[in-house]
Amino acid sequence: MITSLAYFGVTSPSYQEWETFGPEVLGCELVQAGPDGAVRLRFDEAAYRMAIHPGQKNGVAYIGWATAGEDEAGVIADRLRLQGLAVARAGAEEAALRQVLGFYWFVDPEGIRHELAWGQMRPRSVFRPGRAMSGFRTGDQGLGHVVLAVPDLAASDRFYRELLGFRLSDTVIDGPIHAHFYHVNGRHHSLAIARAPTERAAFLHLMVEANTLEDVGTALDLCEARQIPVTRTLGCHTNDRMISFYLQSPSDFRIEYGWGGLEVGELWEPRYYDRTSTWGHRHQHKELSPFLMIEPVAAPA
């Protein structure tokens, strides 16, 4: 089974800007670059959880999901193969690049590369935030959550629940917004999918959760001081109760920076909401698109 969002990789011509944006604004630790020059960011005791690779375009490179182990990852891989999807096992060199013992990878129907990893490495050195802060809420809840916009919401819902084992937390229908939220651990959602307005899939945002509300306020002040666009004001979501704001990253996708997210348990039953937020989260900088369009990648041979 999938247990958390382990890591996240993007490509960007602005990858070097993350060397300051990551530690000085978000509070990550900047660690040794990848062999291709990728900027790697550490959020906790894991070797790193985010990599920004050099690229001609801004785009999603891969989404890494932690699994309960090699055997469990293999069960998911076999289930995908039975549905006609090509699945490959990464070689030792590629696994070492991700700082995991191993992973399987596949491309979903929208062209997004997903990796089913096990054995995420933890170096001996302790996590050192890039600026004064209390750290991030990660651990068994993983990096945070990702949100995707998909053309066929019903088909994607079946894909993530029936093939990958995500469990529905709730659904929000607010005007043109129709979204499902899924959990794999105590975090209210590690994945959400929303109905896309076009026939192309898109990436909407990555959420990271700080340990204190003060950390969120500090990040908000830093964005204002550095003139980093805050695309949604401070607010509170109806479903996970997260107090957060949204900022535009150097790579043209949004980051939700929050605190206080709701935890769910085994007895959680799906809920339904007609608003995304109880207060705040007003949209700003409408000249900036909320969608980072997905450029489909090739499936494994």
TIMARGU-786270 format. One record per residue (C-alpha): residue in three letters; x, y, z. Coordinates in pm, 1 decimal. Layout:
BEGIN
filum code:ALA | c1:X | c2:Y | c3:Z
...
# end
This chain:
BEGIN
filum code:MET | c1:0.0 | c2:0.0 | c3:0.0
filum code:ILE | c1:97.9 | c2:362.0 | c3:-48.4
filum code:THR | c1:177.7 | c2:522.1 | c3:286.0
filum code:SER | c1:265.1 | c2:886.6 | c3:207.8
filum code:LEU | c1:386.9 | c2:1142.3 | c3:-42.7
filum code:ALA | c1:760.9 | c2:1074.3 | c3:-25.4
filum code:TYR | c1:910.9 | c2:1322.2 | c3:-270.3
filum code:PHE | c1:833.0 | c2:1549.3 | c3:-562.2
filum code:GLY | c1:1037.0 | c2:1641.9 | c3:-869.6
filum code:VAL | c1:995.0 | c2:1921.9 | c3:-1121.9
filum code:THR | c1:1187.9 | c2:2066.5 | c3:-1414.4
filum code:SER | c1:1247.2 | c2:2437.6 | c3:-1451.8
filum code:PRO | c1:1465.4 | c2:2690.1 | c3:-1635.6
filum code:SER | c1:1457.7 | c2:2884.0 | c3:-1306.9
filum code:TYR | c1:1587.3 | c2:2593.6 | c3:-1098.4
filum code:GLN | c1:1876.3 | c2:2794.3 | c3:-951.5
filum code:GLU | c1:1635.5 | c2:3042.8 | c3:-793.8
filum code:TRP | c1:1530.5 | c2:2763.4 | c3:-558.4
filum code:GLU | c1:1876.1 | c2:2776.7 | c3:-396.8
filum code:THR | c1:1756.7 | c2:3087.2 | c3:-212.2
filum code:PHE | c1:1378.2 | c2:3051.5 | c3:-237.3
filum code:GLY | c1:1378.7 | c2:2706.2 | c3:-74.6
filum code:PRO | c1:1581.8 | c2:2780.7 | c3:237.9
filum code:GLU | c1:1519.6 | c2:3152.8 | c3:283.9
filum code:VAL | c1:1145.2 | c2:3165.0 | c3:213.5
filum code:LEU | c1:1010.5 | c2:2813.2 | c3:269.6
filum code:GLY | c1:1264.3 | c2:2720.7 | c3:537.1
filum code:CYS | c1:1396.8 | c2:2402.8 | c3:372.6
filum code:GLU | c1:1755.6 | c2:2288.0 | c3:402.7
filum code:LEU | c1:1958.1 | c2:2314.0 | c3:82.1
filum code:VAL | c1:2156.4 | c2:1991.8 | c3:38.1
filum code:GLN | c1:2404.3 | c2:1864.4 | c3:-219.3
filum code:ALA | c1:2287.2 | c2:1911.6 | c3:-577.2
filum code:GLY | c1:2201.6 | c2:1617.2 | c3:-798.0
filum code:PRO | c1:2436.6 | c2:1499.3 | c3:-1075.0
filum code:ASP | c1:2237.8 | c2:1702.8 | c3:-1329.8
filum code:GLY | c1:2261.4 | c2:2013.8 | c3:-1112.9
filum code:ALA | c1:1916.6 | c2:1963.3 | c3:-959.8
filum code:VAL | c1:1847.5 | c2:2172.7 | c3:-652.2
filum code:ARG | c1:1756.3 | c2:1937.1 | c3:-369.2
filum code:LEU | c1:1560.7 | c2:2047.7 | c3:-64.9
filum code:ARG | c1:1532.6 | c2:1872.7 | c3:267.4
filum code:PHE | c1:1226.1 | c2:1910.3 | c3:489.7
filum code:ASP | c1:1303.5 | c2:1664.7 | c3:769.2
filum code:GLU | c1:1522.4 | c2:1364.6 | c3:846.4
filum code:ALA | c1:1480.6 | c2:1222.9 | c3:493.2
filum code:ALA | c1:1776.4 | c2:1285.8 | c3:261.0
filum code:TYR | c1:1562.5 | c2:1521.0 | c3:52.1
filum code:ARG | c1:1198.6 | c2:1548.7 | c3:-46.5
filum code:MET | c1:1200.2 | c2:1790.7 | c3:-337.7
filum code:ALA | c1:1421.6 | c2:1818.0 | c3:-645.2
filum code:ILE | c1:1412.6 | c2:2096.2 | c3:-902.3
filum code:HIS | c1:1589.5 | c2:1975.1 | c3:-1216.3
filum code:PRO | c1:1727.3 | c2:2196.3 | c3:-1494.5
filum code:GLY | c1:1483.7 | c2:2205.3 | c3:-1786.4
filum code:GLN | c1:1370.3 | c2:2418.8 | c3:-2075.9
filum code:LYS | c1:1013.5 | c2:2432.1 | c3:-1942.7
filum code:ASN | c1:845.9 | c2:2435.6 | c3:-1604.3
filum code:GLY | c1:683.1 | c2:2098.9 | c3:-1550.7
filum code:VAL | c1:618.3 | c2:1803.7 | c3:-1323.8
filum code:ALA | c1:894.7 | c2:1544.4 | c3:-1358.2
filum code:TYR | c1:766.8 | c2:1280.8 | c3:-1114.3
filum code:ILE | c1:560.6 | c2:1225.2 | c3:-801.2
filum code:GLY | c1:717.1 | c2:983.2 | c3:-554.5
filum code:TRP | c1:492.5 | c2:778.9 | c3:-326.1
filum code:ALA | c1:626.8 | c2:587.5 | c3:-26.5
filum code:THR | c1:506.2 | c2:229.6 | c3:8.1
filum code:ALA | c1:512.4 | c2:-12.6 | c3:299.8
filum code:GLY | c1:796.6 | c2:-206.1 | c3:137.2
filum code:GLU | c1:926.8 | c2:-377.1 | c3:-174.9
filum code:ASP | c1:663.8 | c2:-650.9 | c3:-168.1
filum code:GLU | c1:380.5 | c2:-403.1 | c3:-123.3
filum code:ALA | c1:509.2 | c2:-188.7 | c3:-409.4
filum code:GLY | c1:522.1 | c2:-501.9 | c3:-623.0
filum code:VAL | c1:157.9 | c2:-580.6 | c3:-547.3
filum code:ILE | c1:53.9 | c2:-236.7 | c3:-674.1
filum code:ALA | c1:277.4 | c2:-276.6 | c3:-979.4
filum code:ASP | c1:114.3 | c2:-610.6 | c3:-1064.0
filum code:ARG | c1:-232.1 | c2:-459.0 | c3:-1023.6
filum code:LEU | c1:-141.5 | c2:-182.6 | c3:-1268.7
filum code:ARG | c1:-2.3 | c2:-433.1 | c3:-1519.1
filum code:LEU | c1:-325.6 | c2:-631.4 | c3:-1506.7
filum code:GLN | c1:-502.3 | c2:-314.4 | c3:-1623.4
filum code:GLY | c1:-267.4 | c2:-281.0 | c3:-1918.0
filum code:LEU | c1:-29.4 | c2:-17.3 | c3:-1781.6
filum code:ALA | c1:342.6 | c2:-53.9 | c3:-1840.3
filum code:VAL | c1:541.0 | c2:-61.7 | c3:-1514.8
filum code:ALA | c1:919.5 | c2:-68.9 | c3:-1483.6
filum code:ARG | c1:1152.7 | c2:-127.9 | c3:-1192.6
filum code:ALA | c1:1424.4 | c2:133.3 | c3:-1154.1
filum code:GLY | c1:1785.2 | c2:23.9 | c3:-1163.7
filum code:ALA | c1:2019.8 | c2:66.1 | c3:-869.2
filum code:GLU | c1:2170.2 | c2:386.1 | c3:-1010.2
filum code:GLU | c1:1833.4 | c2:554.0 | c3:-1058.1
filum code:ALA | c1:1718.4 | c2:447.0 | c3:-711.0
filum code:ALA | c1:2036.4 | c2:596.6 | c3:-565.4
filum code:LEU | c1:1953.4 | c2:927.9 | c3:-732.5
filum code:ARG | c1:1621.8 | c2:932.2 | c3:-545.2
filum code:GLN | c1:1795.8 | c2:823.6 | c3:-223.1
filum code:VAL | c1:1570.2 | c2:519.8 | c3:-185.9
filum code:LEU | c1:1636.7 | c2:145.7 | c3:-185.7
filum code:GLY | c1:1421.5 | c2:99.2 | c3:-493.9
filum code:PHE | c1:1110.1 | c2:198.2 | c3:-682.7
filum code:TYR | c1:872.7 | c2:98.7 | c3:-960.3
filum code:TRP | c1:749.7 | c2:365.0 | c3:-1197.2
filum code:PHE | c1:461.0 | c2:410.7 | c3:-1437.7
filum code:VAL | c1:279.3 | c2:685.4 | c3:-1625.5
filum code:ASP | c1:-83.7 | c2:749.2 | c3:-1537.6
filum code:PRO | c1:-357.6 | c2:806.2 | c3:-1800.1
filum code:GLU | c1:-290.1 | c2:1183.0 | c3:-1789.8
filum code:GLY | c1:79.0 | c2:1141.6 | c3:-1871.6
filum code:ILE | c1:218.6 | c2:1200.1 | c3:-1520.6
filum code:ARG | c1:507.4 | c2:986.4 | c3:-1397.7
filum code:HIS | c1:451.9 | c2:824.7 | c3:-1057.0
filum code:GLU | c1:707.7 | c2:630.7 | c3:-856.2
filum code:LEU | c1:630.4 | c2:364.3 | c3:-594.5
filum code:ALA | c1:931.5 | c2:379.2 | c3:-363.8
filum code:TRP | c1:1053.6 | c2:200.8 | c3:-54.8
filum code:GLY | c1:1343.0 | c2:256.7 | c3:183.6
filum code:GLN | c1:1382.0 | c2:635.2 | c3:177.9
filum code:MET | c1:1730.1 | c2:716.7 | c3:307.5
filum code:ARG | c1:1797.6 | c2:914.6 | c3:623.9
filum code:PRO | c1:2148.2 | c2:1061.5 | c3:656.0
filum code:ARG | c1:2328.6 | c2:1090.6 | c3:988.8
filum code:SER | c1:2311.2 | c2:1469.4 | c3:985.7
filum code:VAL | c1:2012.6 | c2:1635.1 | c3:1150.3
filum code:PHE | c1:1772.1 | c2:1857.0 | c3:958.8
filum code:ARG | c1:1874.8 | c2:2223.0 | c3:971.6
filum code:PRO | c1:1610.3 | c2:2467.6 | c3:846.6
filum code:GLY | c1:1733.2 | c2:2731.6 | c3:606.9
filum code:ARG | c1:1589.3 | c2:3005.8 | c3:827.7
filum code:ALA | c1:1465.6 | c2:3034.2 | c3:1183.1
filum code:MET | c1:1156.5 | c2:2814.1 | c3:1211.2
filum code:SER | c1:1022.4 | c2:2513.9 | c3:1400.9
filum code:GLY | c1:1029.0 | c2:2275.7 | c3:1104.0
filum code:PHE | c1:768.5 | c2:2087.7 | c3:903.4
filum code:ARG | c1:497.8 | c2:1836.4 | c3:987.7
filum code:THR | c1:614.9 | c2:1533.7 | c3:792.1
filum code:GLY | c1:720.1 | c2:1199.4 | c3:943.1
filum code:ASP | c1:471.4 | c2:924.8 | c3:864.5
filum code:GLN | c1:249.0 | c2:1186.8 | c3:697.0
filum code:GLY | c1:508.2 | c2:1251.1 | c3:426.9
filum code:LEU | c1:598.9 | c2:1568.7 | c3:243.3
filum code:GLY | c1:246.8 | c2:1713.1 | c3:227.8
filum code:HIS | c1:-3.7 | c2:1691.8 | c3:-55.9
filum code:VAL | c1:-30.6 | c2:1749.1 | c3:-429.3
filum code:VAL | c1:-336.1 | c2:1864.2 | c3:-623.2
filum code:LEU | c1:-401.2 | c2:1779.9 | c3:-988.3
filum code:ALA | c1:-662.2 | c2:1899.7 | c3:-1237.6
filum code:VAL | c1:-787.1 | c2:1615.3 | c3:-1457.8
filum code:PRO | c1:-1021.9 | c2:1613.6 | c3:-1760.8
filum code:ASP | c1:-1216.0 | c2:1300.8 | c3:-1656.0
filum code:LEU | c1:-1275.8 | c2:1326.4 | c3:-1283.3
filum code:ALA | c1:-1471.5 | c2:1001.5 | c3:-1255.3
filum code:ALA | c1:-1206.8 | c2:797.8 | c3:-1438.0
filum code:SER | c1:-925.2 | c2:946.7 | c3:-1230.7
filum code:ASP | c1:-1121.4 | c2:881.6 | c3:-911.5
filum code:ARG | c1:-1148.9 | c2:512.9 | c3:-1001.7
filum code:PHE | c1:-780.8 | c2:499.5 | c3:-1096.8
filum code:TYR | c1:-651.8 | c2:638.0 | c3:-768.2
filum code:ARG | c1:-894.8 | c2:451.7 | c3:-542.6
filum code:GLU | c1:-919.2 | c2:113.2 | c3:-711.6
filum code:LEU | c1:-566.1 | c2:72.3 | c3:-848.2
filum code:LEU | c1:-351.6 | c2:275.0 | c3:-608.8
filum code:GLY | c1:-557.8 | c2:233.8 | c3:-292.6
filum code:PHE | c1:-624.0 | c2:595.7 | c3:-199.8
filum code:ARG | c1:-915.6 | c2:645.4 | c3:41.0
filum code:LEU | c1:-1168.5 | c2:923.5 | c3:-6.7
filum code:SER | c1:-1165.0 | c2:1188.6 | c3:266.3
filum code:ASP | c1:-1423.1 | c2:1422.4 | c3:120.7
filum code:THR | c1:-1560.9 | c2:1601.8 | c3:-183.2
filum code:VAL | c1:-1596.0 | c2:1976.2 | c3:-239.2
filum code:ILE | c1:-1840.4 | c2:2117.5 | c3:-495.6
filum code:ASP | c1:-1819.5 | c2:2496.0 | c3:-504.2
filum code:GLY | c1:-1949.1 | c2:2653.1 | c3:-825.9
filum code:PRO | c1:-1721.7 | c2:2533.8 | c3:-1108.0
filum code:ILE | c1:-1495.7 | c2:2355.9 | c3:-856.9
filum code:HIS | c1:-1554.1 | c2:1982.4 | c3:-816.5
filum code:ALA | c1:-1274.8 | c2:1807.9 | c3:-627.1
filum code:HIS | c1:-1204.7 | c2:1482.5 | c3:-442.8
filum code:PHE | c1:-955.2 | c2:1458.1 | c3:-154.8
filum code:TYR | c1:-778.6 | c2:1133.6 | c3:-59.0
filum code:HIS | c1:-575.5 | c2:1007.8 | c3:235.7
filum code:VAL | c1:-325.2 | c2:726.3 | c3:281.3
filum code:ASN | c1:-225.3 | c2:807.8 | c3:641.0
filum code:GLY | c1:-331.3 | c2:1045.7 | c3:918.3
filum code:ARG | c1:-295.8 | c2:1353.5 | c3:698.4
filum code:HIS | c1:-639.8 | c2:1461.2 | c3:578.2
filum code:HIS | c1:-525.2 | c2:1434.7 | c3:217.3
filum code:SER | c1:-201.6 | c2:1350.3 | c3:40.9
filum code:LEU | c1:-368.6 | c2:1384.4 | c3:-299.0
filum code:ALA | c1:-657.0 | c2:1581.5 | c3:-441.5
filum code:ILE | c1:-795.4 | c2:1585.7 | c3:-793.9
filum code:ALA | c1:-1021.5 | c2:1850.3 | c3:-941.8
filum code:ARG | c1:-1215.1 | c2:1864.7 | c3:-1266.7
filum code:ALA | c1:-1003.5 | c2:2044.7 | c3:-1526.8
filum code:PRO | c1:-1164.0 | c2:2315.1 | c3:-1742.4
filum code:THR | c1:-989.9 | c2:2178.4 | c3:-2053.4
filum code:GLU | c1:-900.4 | c2:1840.6 | c3:-2201.7
filum code:ARG | c1:-546.8 | c2:1865.4 | c3:-2063.8
filum code:ALA | c1:-435.8 | c2:1774.6 | c3:-1714.7
filum code:ALA | c1:-257.2 | c2:2029.8 | c3:-1499.4
filum code:PHE | c1:-70.7 | c2:2057.7 | c3:-1172.8
filum code:LEU | c1:-232.1 | c2:2296.0 | c3:-924.1
filum code:HIS | c1:-19.2 | c2:2305.4 | c3:-610.8
filum code:LEU | c1:208.2 | c2:2140.9 | c3:-357.2
filum code:MET | c1:120.3 | c2:2183.8 | c3:10.5
filum code:VAL | c1:378.6 | c2:2186.2 | c3:288.5
filum code:GLU | c1:275.6 | c2:2215.3 | c3:652.5
filum code:ALA | c1:480.8 | c2:2404.3 | c3:910.3
filum code:ASN | c1:485.6 | c2:2307.8 | c3:1276.7
filum code:THR | c1:354.9 | c2:2640.7 | c3:1405.6
filum code:LEU | c1:125.8 | c2:2919.3 | c3:1293.3
filum code:GLU | c1:412.5 | c2:3161.6 | c3:1357.2
filum code:ASP | c1:610.3 | c2:2986.8 | c3:1083.2
filum code:VAL | c1:326.1 | c2:3056.3 | c3:840.9
filum code:GLY | c1:312.5 | c2:3420.9 | c3:940.0
filum code:THR | c1:687.6 | c2:3455.5 | c3:896.0
filum code:ALA | c1:668.4 | c2:3303.1 | c3:547.8
filum code:LEU | c1:387.6 | c2:3542.2 | c3:457.7
filum code:ASP | c1:594.1 | c2:3840.0 | c3:574.3
filum code:LEU | c1:891.8 | c2:3716.5 | c3:371.6
filum code:CYS | c1:678.1 | c2:3690.5 | c3:57.6
filum code:GLU | c1:559.5 | c2:4046.5 | c3:101.5
filum code:ALA | c1:910.9 | c2:4175.9 | c3:172.0
filum code:ARG | c1:1051.8 | c2:4000.4 | c3:-135.4
filum code:GLN | c1:752.6 | c2:4081.1 | c3:-357.3
filum code:ILE | c1:676.0 | c2:3713.4 | c3:-412.4
filum code:PRO | c1:316.8 | c2:3689.7 | c3:-541.9
filum code:VAL | c1:68.8 | c2:3566.7 | c3:-280.5
filum code:THR | c1:-200.1 | c2:3418.5 | c3:-503.7
filum code:ARG | c1:-446.6 | c2:3337.8 | c3:-224.7
filum code:THR | c1:-459.6 | c2:3528.2 | c3:100.8
filum code:LEU | c1:-438.5 | c2:3372.5 | c3:445.1
filum code:GLY | c1:-746.7 | c2:3161.6 | c3:507.7
filum code:CYS | c1:-891.1 | c2:2839.2 | c3:647.3
filum code:HIS | c1:-1016.7 | c2:2546.7 | c3:439.3
filum code:THR | c1:-1352.3 | c2:2390.0 | c3:517.3
filum code:ASN | c1:-1244.3 | c2:2029.1 | c3:487.6
filum code:ASP | c1:-897.4 | c2:1990.9 | c3:641.5
filum code:ARG | c1:-916.8 | c2:2310.0 | c3:855.1
filum code:MET | c1:-571.9 | c2:2410.6 | c3:729.7
filum code:ILE | c1:-481.4 | c2:2774.1 | c3:792.5
filum code:SER | c1:-268.0 | c2:2866.5 | c3:495.4
filum code:PHE | c1:-182.8 | c2:3098.9 | c3:211.6
filum code:TYR | c1:-71.5 | c2:3029.4 | c3:-145.1
filum code:LEU | c1:241.0 | c2:3168.9 | c3:-307.8
filum code:GLN | c1:378.9 | c2:3153.2 | c3:-659.5
filum code:SER | c1:702.1 | c2:2955.0 | c3:-681.1
filum code:PRO | c1:990.2 | c2:3045.2 | c3:-915.9
filum code:SER | c1:873.8 | c2:2759.3 | c3:-1141.1
filum code:ASP | c1:521.4 | c2:2888.4 | c3:-1210.4
filum code:PHE | c1:329.7 | c2:2656.7 | c3:-981.5
filum code:ARG | c1:174.8 | c2:2736.2 | c3:-648.6
filum code:ILE | c1:274.0 | c2:2628.3 | c3:-301.9
filum code:GLU | c1:24.1 | c2:2615.7 | c3:-19.8
filum code:TYR | c1:205.6 | c2:2699.4 | c3:302.7
filum code:GLY | c1:-3.4 | c2:2600.6 | c3:600.8
filum code:TRP | c1:-47.9 | c2:2486.7 | c3:958.1
filum code:GLY | c1:-302.9 | c2:2298.4 | c3:1165.9
filum code:GLY | c1:-431.4 | c2:2041.0 | c3:919.6
filum code:LEU | c1:-695.6 | c2:1794.2 | c3:1035.4
filum code:GLU | c1:-597.7 | c2:1433.0 | c3:1103.0
filum code:VAL | c1:-814.1 | c2:1139.3 | c3:998.0
filum code:GLY | c1:-834.9 | c2:783.9 | c3:1129.2
filum code:GLU | c1:-941.8 | c2:439.7 | c3:1015.5
filum code:LEU | c1:-1307.1 | c2:510.6 | c3:1098.4
filum code:TRP | c1:-1319.2 | c2:831.1 | c3:893.4
filum code:GLU | c1:-1622.6 | c2:858.2 | c3:666.9
filum code:PRO | c1:-1625.1 | c2:1084.7 | c3:358.9
filum code:ARG | c1:-1782.3 | c2:1426.2 | c3:397.4
filum code:TYR | c1:-1919.0 | c2:1673.8 | c3:145.1
filum code:TYR | c1:-1877.4 | c2:2051.2 | c3:133.3
filum code:ASP | c1:-2010.4 | c2:2335.3 | c3:-79.9
filum code:ARG | c1:-1726.6 | c2:2579.0 | c3:-11.7
filum code:THR | c1:-1349.1 | c2:2547.9 | c3:-31.2
filum code:SER | c1:-1278.5 | c2:2785.2 | c3:259.5
filum code:THR | c1:-1457.8 | c2:2909.8 | c3:569.0
filum code:TRP | c1:-1274.8 | c2:3244.1 | c3:561.0
filum code:GLY | c1:-998.3 | c2:3413.7 | c3:366.2
filum code:HIS | c1:-817.3 | c2:3250.0 | c3:73.0
filum code:ARG | c1:-916.4 | c2:3538.3 | c3:-152.3
filum code:HIS | c1:-771.9 | c2:3512.8 | c3:-500.9
filum code:GLN | c1:-502.4 | c2:3762.6 | c3:-596.6
filum code:HIS | c1:-274.4 | c2:3806.8 | c3:-898.3
filum code:LYS | c1:-534.5 | c2:3676.7 | c3:-1140.2
filum code:GLU | c1:-286.8 | c2:3742.8 | c3:-1420.3
filum code:LEU | c1:-101.5 | c2:3430.9 | c3:-1296.9
filum code:SER | c1:-258.0 | c2:3105.0 | c3:-1410.2
filum code:PRO | c1:-327.6 | c2:2849.0 | c3:-1136.0
filum code:PHE | c1:-254.5 | c2:2571.2 | c3:-1386.2
filum code:LEU | c1:86.6 | c2:2429.1 | c3:-1470.5
filum code:MET | c1:-6.6 | c2:2224.8 | c3:-1774.9
filum code:ILE | c1:109.8 | c2:1864.3 | c3:-1780.6
filum code:GLU | c1:339.9 | c2:1765.9 | c3:-2064.9
filum code:PRO | c1:278.7 | c2:1389.6 | c3:-2092.6
filum code:VAL | c1:588.2 | c2:1174.5 | c3:-2056.9
filum code:ALA | c1:658.0 | c2:842.1 | c3:-2225.0
filum code:ALA | c1:558.4 | c2:524.7 | c3:-2045.5
filum code:PRO | c1:827.9 | c2:264.6 | c3:-1972.3
filum code:ALA | c1:911.3 | c2:40.5 | c3:-2264.6
# end
